[in-house]
Amino acid sequence: MFKTFRFLSSLPYEECVARLSQSAERDGIARHLRSHDPGTVFCSISGHSVRLFASGTRFVSNPFEPRFDGVLQGTDSGTILQGRFTVSPLVVLFTCIWFGGLVLFGGLAALIGLAQYVAGDELPPAEASPLLMFGTLIAMLGIGATLVAFGWKMGRPQRVRVQKFIEETMSARRLTNR
C-alpha cells in the first residue's frame, strides 16, 4: 500500500525547492477554510522534508486522502525526491483503535459466549449466541476493511495529480517504485 517513489531531476536542489514552493499553494490550516479547485496542489517544505497534497473532489470528504511525504536530496547529477504516499497519522491512529477495539471486545464477547456454550451452561439467548457474535465480528471487520480500501481507491486521482506535479515542476522522471 505505501510504496516508495523516487524521482530524479537534473535541476539543482535549490532550484527544485524554489519551483515546488512557487508552483503549489502553501499548505496549512488555512487550506481547510476556503474552497479550492479539485487537483490544486499544496506544498509544505521544511529543511529537506517535503509534503505534497492535492485537493480532491469538491464537497466530498475522504479521510483517507493521500499525501506525499518525502525527502529532497541534492546529488552530483541533480536532485532526488524520495517518499511515500500516506494518510494522516490521526486517521491511522483512529483506524488502529477501531480495529483493535473491535477484535478485542468483539472477540472477547464471542469467546466468552462460546466457552459458556461448550461448558454446557444454560444456552444463551439467540441475541447472544456465539455463532451470531462471531458472524457480527467478521462482518464488521469486513465492512471496515472495505471502507479503508474504498477510501484509498478514492484517493487515486490525487496520487496521480501529485506525481504529475512532481514530474512537471521539477522536470523529473520517476525512477523506481519499490
C-alpha positions as a Markdown table, in Angstrom:
| # | Residue | x | y | z |
|---|---|---|---|---|
| 1 | Met | 0.0 | 0.0 | 0.0 |
| 2 | Phe | 2.7 | 2.5 | 0.9 |
| 3 | Lys | 5.3 | 2.1 | -1.9 |
| 4 | Thr | 8.4 | 4.2 | -2.0 |
| 5 | Phe | 8.6 | 6.6 | -5.0 |
| 6 | Arg | 11.8 | 8.1 | -6.3 |
| 7 | Phe | 12.1 | 11.0 | -8.7 |
| 8 | Leu | 15.3 | 12.2 | -10.3 |
| 9 | Ser | 15.6 | 15.8 | -11.6 |
| 10 | Ser | 18.7 | 17.2 | -13.4 |
| 11 | Leu | 17.9 | 20.6 | -11.6 |
| 12 | Pro | 20.0 | 21.6 | -8.6 |
| 13 | Tyr | 18.5 | 21.2 | -5.1 |
| 14 | Glu | 17.8 | 24.9 | -4.6 |
| 15 | Glu | 16.0 | 25.2 | -7.9 |
| 16 | Cys | 13.8 | 22.3 | -7.1 |
| 17 | Val | 12.9 | 23.8 | -3.7 |
| 18 | Ala | 12.1 | 27.1 | -5.3 |
| 19 | Arg | 9.9 | 25.6 | -8.1 |
| 20 | Leu | 8.0 | 23.4 | -5.6 |
| 21 | Ser | 7.4 | 26.4 | -3.3 |
| 22 | Gln | 6.3 | 28.7 | -6.2 |
| 23 | Ser | 4.1 | 26.3 | -8.1 |
| 24 | Ala | 2.0 | 25.0 | -5.3 |
| 25 | Glu | -0.3 | 26.6 | -2.7 |
| 26 | Arg | 1.1 | 26.9 | 0.8 |
| 27 | Asp | -0.2 | 24.0 | 3.0 |
| 28 | Gly | -1.5 | 24.7 | 6.4 |
| 29 | Ile | -4.7 | 25.1 | 8.4 |
| 30 | Ala | -6.0 | 27.9 | 6.1 |
| 31 | Arg | -6.3 | 25.2 | 3.4 |
| 32 | His | -9.4 | 24.0 | 5.1 |
| 33 | Leu | -11.0 | 27.4 | 5.5 |
| 34 | Arg | -11.6 | 28.1 | 1.8 |
| 35 | Ser | -12.7 | 26.3 | -1.3 |
| 36 | His | -10.1 | 25.2 | -3.9 |
| 37 | Asp | -10.4 | 23.7 | -7.3 |
| 38 | Pro | -10.1 | 19.9 | -7.4 |
| 39 | Gly | -6.5 | 18.9 | -8.1 |
| 40 | Thr | -5.0 | 22.1 | -6.5 |
| 41 | Val | -1.6 | 21.0 | -5.1 |
| 42 | Phe | -0.5 | 22.2 | -1.7 |
| 43 | Cys | 3.2 | 22.1 | -0.6 |
| 44 | Ser | 5.0 | 22.3 | 2.7 |
| 45 | Ile | 8.8 | 22.3 | 2.8 |
| 46 | Ser | 10.8 | 22.1 | 6.0 |
| 47 | Gly | 14.6 | 21.6 | 5.6 |
| 48 | His | 14.9 | 18.6 | 3.3 |
| 49 | Ser | 11.4 | 17.3 | 4.1 |
| 50 | Val | 8.6 | 17.8 | 1.6 |
| 51 | Arg | 4.8 | 17.2 | 2.0 |
| 52 | Leu | 2.6 | 17.4 | -1.1 |
| 53 | Phe | -1.2 | 17.1 | -1.2 |
| 54 | Ala | -3.7 | 17.5 | -4.0 |
| 55 | Ser | -7.3 | 18.6 | -3.2 |
| 56 | Gly | -10.0 | 16.1 | -4.0 |
| 57 | Thr | -13.5 | 16.4 | -5.4 |
| 58 | Arg | -15.3 | 19.4 | -4.2 |
| 59 | Phe | -17.8 | 18.8 | -1.4 |
| 60 | Val | -16.6 | 15.2 | -0.9 |
| 61 | Ser | -14.7 | 14.4 | 2.3 |
| 62 | Asn | -12.3 | 11.4 | 2.3 |
| 63 | Pro | -10.4 | 10.8 | 5.5 |
| 64 | Phe | -8.0 | 8.6 | 3.5 |
| 65 | Glu | -6.9 | 11.4 | 1.2 |
| 66 | Pro | -3.3 | 10.6 | 0.3 |
| 67 | Arg | -0.4 | 12.9 | 0.9 |
| 68 | Phe | 3.2 | 12.6 | -0.3 |
| 69 | Asp | 5.8 | 12.7 | 2.4 |
| 70 | Gly | 9.3 | 12.8 | 1.0 |
| 71 | Val | 12.9 | 13.9 | 1.3 |
| 72 | Leu | 14.8 | 16.1 | -1.2 |
| 73 | Gln | 18.5 | 15.1 | -1.6 |
| 74 | Gly | 21.0 | 17.0 | -3.7 |
| 75 | Thr | 23.3 | 14.9 | -5.8 |
| 76 | Asp | 26.1 | 15.5 | -8.3 |
| 77 | Ser | 23.7 | 14.8 | -11.1 |
| 78 | Gly | 20.8 | 16.9 | -9.8 |
| 79 | Thr | 18.2 | 16.2 | -7.1 |
| 80 | Ile | 16.4 | 13.1 | -5.9 |
| 81 | Leu | 12.9 | 13.3 | -4.2 |
| 82 | Gln | 12.1 | 10.1 | -2.4 |
| 83 | Gly | 9.0 | 9.5 | -0.4 |
| 84 | Arg | 5.7 | 7.7 | 0.1 |
| 85 | Phe | 2.0 | 8.3 | -0.2 |
| 86 | Thr | 0.5 | 8.1 | 3.3 |
| 87 | Val | -2.6 | 9.2 | 5.1 |
| 88 | Ser | -2.9 | 11.4 | 8.1 |
| 89 | Pro | -1.5 | 9.9 | 11.3 |
| 90 | Leu | -4.8 | 10.7 | 13.1 |
| 91 | Val | -6.6 | 8.5 | 10.6 |
| 92 | Val | -4.1 | 5.7 | 11.1 |
| 93 | Leu | -4.5 | 6.0 | 14.9 |
| 94 | Phe | -8.3 | 6.0 | 14.7 |
| 95 | Thr | -8.3 | 3.0 | 12.4 |
| 96 | Cys | -5.9 | 1.1 | 14.7 |
| 97 | Ile | -8.1 | 1.9 | 17.7 |
| 98 | Trp | -11.2 | 0.9 | 15.8 |
| 99 | Phe | -10.0 | -2.4 | 14.6 |
| 100 | Gly | -8.1 | -3.2 | 17.8 |
| 101 | Gly | -11.2 | -2.5 | 19.9 |
| 102 | Leu | -13.4 | -4.5 | 17.5 |
| 103 | Val | -11.1 | -7.5 | 17.7 |
| 104 | Leu | -10.6 | -7.2 | 21.5 |
| 105 | Phe | -14.1 | -6.6 | 22.7 |
| 106 | Gly | -16.0 | -8.4 | 19.9 |
| 107 | Gly | -13.6 | -11.4 | 20.1 |
| 108 | Leu | -13.8 | -11.5 | 23.8 |
| 109 | Ala | -17.6 | -11.5 | 23.9 |
| 110 | Ala | -17.7 | -14.2 | 21.2 |
| 111 | Leu | -15.1 | -16.3 | 23.1 |
| 112 | Ile | -16.9 | -15.9 | 26.4 |
| 113 | Gly | -20.2 | -17.0 | 24.8 |
| 114 | Leu | -18.5 | -19.9 | 23.1 |
| 115 | Ala | -16.9 | -21.0 | 26.4 |
| 116 | Gln | -20.2 | -20.9 | 28.2 |
| 117 | Tyr | -21.8 | -22.9 | 25.4 |
| 118 | Val | -19.0 | -25.6 | 25.4 |
| 119 | Ala | -19.1 | -25.8 | 29.2 |
| 120 | Gly | -22.8 | -26.7 | 29.0 |
| 121 | Asp | -24.0 | -23.7 | 30.8 |
| 122 | Glu | -27.5 | -22.5 | 30.1 |
| 123 | Leu | -27.8 | -21.8 | 26.4 |
| 124 | Pro | -27.6 | -18.0 | 25.8 |
| 125 | Pro | -30.5 | -16.3 | 24.2 |
| 126 | Ala | -30.5 | -16.1 | 20.4 |
| 127 | Glu | -29.1 | -12.5 | 20.5 |
| 128 | Ala | -26.0 | -13.6 | 22.4 |
| 129 | Ser | -25.2 | -16.9 | 20.6 |
| 130 | Pro | -21.5 | -17.4 | 19.9 |
| 131 | Leu | -22.2 | -18.0 | 16.2 |
| 132 | Leu | -24.0 | -14.7 | 15.9 |
| 133 | Met | -21.2 | -12.9 | 17.7 |
| 134 | Phe | -18.5 | -14.4 | 15.5 |
| 135 | Gly | -20.6 | -13.6 | 12.4 |
| 136 | Thr | -21.1 | -10.0 | 13.5 |
| 137 | Leu | -17.3 | -9.6 | 14.3 |
| 138 | Ile | -16.3 | -11.0 | 10.9 |
| 139 | Ala | -18.9 | -8.8 | 9.2 |
| 140 | Met | -17.7 | -5.6 | 11.0 |
| 141 | Leu | -14.1 | -6.4 | 10.2 |
| 142 | Gly | -15.0 | -7.0 | 6.5 |
| 143 | Ile | -17.0 | -3.7 | 6.3 |
| 144 | Gly | -14.2 | -1.8 | 8.0 |
| 145 | Ala | -11.6 | -3.2 | 5.6 |
| 146 | Thr | -13.8 | -2.4 | 2.6 |
| 147 | Leu | -14.2 | 1.2 | 3.7 |
| 148 | Val | -10.5 | 1.6 | 4.1 |
| 149 | Ala | -9.8 | 0.1 | 0.7 |
| 150 | Phe | -12.6 | 2.2 | -0.9 |
| 151 | Gly | -11.2 | 5.4 | 0.7 |
| 152 | Trp | -7.7 | 4.6 | -0.5 |
| 153 | Lys | -9.0 | 3.9 | -4.0 |
| 154 | Met | -11.0 | 7.2 | -4.0 |
| 155 | Gly | -7.6 | 9.0 | -3.4 |
| 156 | Arg | -6.0 | 7.6 | -6.6 |
| 157 | Pro | -6.7 | 10.7 | -8.7 |
| 158 | Gln | -4.9 | 12.8 | -6.1 |
| 159 | Arg | -1.9 | 10.5 | -6.1 |
| 160 | Val | -1.7 | 10.7 | -9.9 |
| 161 | Arg | -2.0 | 14.5 | -9.7 |
| 162 | Val | 0.8 | 14.8 | -7.2 |
| 163 | Gln | 3.1 | 12.5 | -9.3 |
| 164 | Lys | 2.4 | 14.5 | -12.4 |
| 165 | Phe | 3.0 | 17.8 | -10.5 |
| 166 | Ile | 6.4 | 16.5 | -9.3 |
| 167 | Glu | 7.4 | 15.4 | -12.8 |
| 168 | Glu | 6.4 | 18.7 | -14.4 |
| 169 | Thr | 7.5 | 21.1 | -11.7 |
| 170 | Met | 10.9 | 19.6 | -11.1 |
| 171 | Ser | 11.4 | 18.3 | -14.7 |
| 172 | Ala | 11.9 | 14.9 | -13.0 |
| 173 | Arg | 11.4 | 11.4 | -14.1 |
| 174 | Arg | 10.2 | 8.5 | -11.8 |
| 175 | Leu | 13.0 | 6.1 | -11.1 |
| 176 | Thr | 11.6 | 3.1 | -9.2 |
| 177 | Asn | 8.5 | 2.0 | -7.4 |
| 178 | Arg | 9.6 | -0.2 | -4.5 |
